[in-house]
């Protein structure tokens, strides 16, 4: 089963429909680093990361790992580790995965700009937890915790994230 995400802020998983947050710049077919857009396209589900100090291990058939305090994701286009997980301290710009807020307590890593990684085409695009008011993201897709947990329970390694600028 695939997760369909639409420009009107809805997501569909099978027969279920959920509210979701998207990038502050909407959905774009040509993603660029720092543009605030959610990339349009079809992306494989790669793995799941979670905060073991805040959540029980999520039920999923996808590869799973607990986030550590030193975990990050490189967002420096000129660095060899661009759009890849890194460990802090790190010499280039990178996003911290261990956050004070709850947004990354549970996140799905889709296969966006990863095979091959193209510098400047966007990094750290995740499906993560939404704020209470579904505030826009920096380019990710954000869902309520119960919705993301349901998706992860039912997902398989053949599941895909399908982001479309069309209406559902």
C-alpha positions in Angstrom: 0.0 0.0 0.0 1.2 3.5 -0.8 0.8 6.8 1.1 -0.7 9.5 -1.2 -0.2 13.1 -0.3 -2.0 16.0 -2.0 -1.5 19.8 -2.2 -4.7 20.5 -0.2 -3.1 19.0 2.9 -4.7 15.6 2.9 -3.1 12.2 2.8 -4.6 8.9 1.8 -3.6 5.4 3.1 -5.9 2.8 1.6 -9.5 3.8 2.4 -8.3 6.2 5.2 -7.9 9.9 4.7 -5.8 12.0 7.1 -4.9 15.7 7.5 -1.2 16.5 6.9 1.1 19.5 6.9 3.3 20.3 3.9 6.2 22.6 3.2 5.5 26.3 3.6 6.1 26.8 -0.2 3.7 24.0 -1.1 4.5 21.1 -3.5 7.0 21.6 -6.3 8.3 19.3 -9.0 11.8 20.9 -8.9 12.9 20.9 -5.2 15.9 23.0 -4.2 17.8 23.1 -0.9 16.2 25.6 1.5 13.2 26.5 -0.7 10.6 25.3 1.9 8.8 23.2 -0.7 7.7 19.6 -0.4 9.0 17.6 -3.4 6.6 16.2 -5.9 7.2 12.6 -6.9 7.2 8.9 -5.9 9.7 7.8 -3.2 10.3 4.4 -1.6 9.9 4.0 2.2 13.5 3.5 3.4 13.4 3.3 7.2 11.9 4.5 10.4 13.6 6.5 13.2 12.2 7.2 16.6 13.0 8.6 20.1 13.2 5.6 22.4 13.2 7.9 25.4 9.8 9.3 24.4 8.1 6.5 22.5 7.7 2.8 22.7 9.4 1.0 19.7 6.9 1.4 16.8 5.4 -1.6 15.2 6.6 -1.8 11.6 8.1 -4.2 9.1 10.4 -1.4 7.9 14.1 -1.1 9.0 14.0 0.6 12.4 16.5 2.5 14.5 16.4 4.7 17.7 17.6 8.3 17.3 20.7 9.1 19.4 21.6 12.5 20.8 24.4 12.8 18.3 22.4 12.0 15.2 22.0 14.5 12.4 21.3 14.8 8.7 23.7 16.8 6.5 22.1 19.7 4.6 25.3 21.3 3.2 25.2 20.8 -0.6 28.9 21.2 -1.0 29.7 18.4 1.6 30.3 14.8 0.6 27.7 13.6 3.1 25.0 15.9 1.7 21.5 14.4 2.4 22.9 11.6 4.5 22.9 10.8 8.2 25.8 12.2 10.1 27.1 12.2 13.7 27.7 15.4 15.7 30.0 17.0 16.2 30.0 17.6 12.5 32.0 20.1 10.5 29.3 21.2 8.0 25.7 22.3 8.3 23.4 19.5 9.5 20.0 19.2 11.0 19.8 17.7 14.5 17.5 14.7 14.7 17.4 14.8 18.5 15.1 17.8 19.0 13.5 19.6 22.0 10.1 19.5 20.3 8.4 16.3 19.4 8.4 16.6 15.6 11.1 14.0 15.1 10.0 11.6 17.9 8.8 9.4 15.0 9.9 9.8 11.4 9.8 7.9 8.2 12.7 8.4 5.8 11.6 8.3 2.2 14.0 7.7 -0.7 14.2 11.4 -1.8 17.4 12.5 -3.5 19.3 9.5 -2.3 20.2 7.4 -5.3 22.1 9.3 -6.5 22.4 12.2 -4.2 22.4 15.4 -6.2 23.9 18.5 -4.5 21.4 21.3 -3.9 18.3 19.2 -4.9 17.1 19.0 -1.3 17.9 17.2 1.9 16.3 15.9 5.1 12.9 15.3 3.6 10.9 13.2 6.1 7.4 12.1 7.1 7.4 13.2 10.7 5.0 14.3 13.4 2.8 17.4 12.9 2.4 20.3 15.3 -1.0 20.5 17.0 -2.1 23.1 14.5 -0.5 21.4 11.5 1.9 24.3 10.9 3.8 24.2 7.6 7.1 22.4 7.5 10.4 23.2 5.8 9.6 20.7 3.1 8.6 17.6 4.9 5.2 15.9 5.2 3.8 15.9 8.8 1.0 13.7 10.2 -0.6 13.2 13.6 1.2 10.6 15.7 -1.7 8.1 15.6 -1.9 8.4 11.8 1.8 7.9 11.2 1.9 4.9 13.6 -1.0 3.3 11.7 0.8 3.7 8.4 4.0 2.3 9.8 2.2 -0.7 11.2 0.8 -1.5 7.8 3.6 -0.5 5.6 6.0 -2.9 3.8 9.3 -2.3 2.1 7.4 -2.0 -1.2 5.3 0.9 0.1 5.9 4.3 -1.5 5.3 7.9 -0.7 3.4 9.5 -3.6 3.3 13.3 -3.4 1.2 15.1 -5.9 0.4 18.8 -6.6 -3.0 17.6 -7.9 -6.2 17.5 -5.9 -7.3 14.1 -4.5 
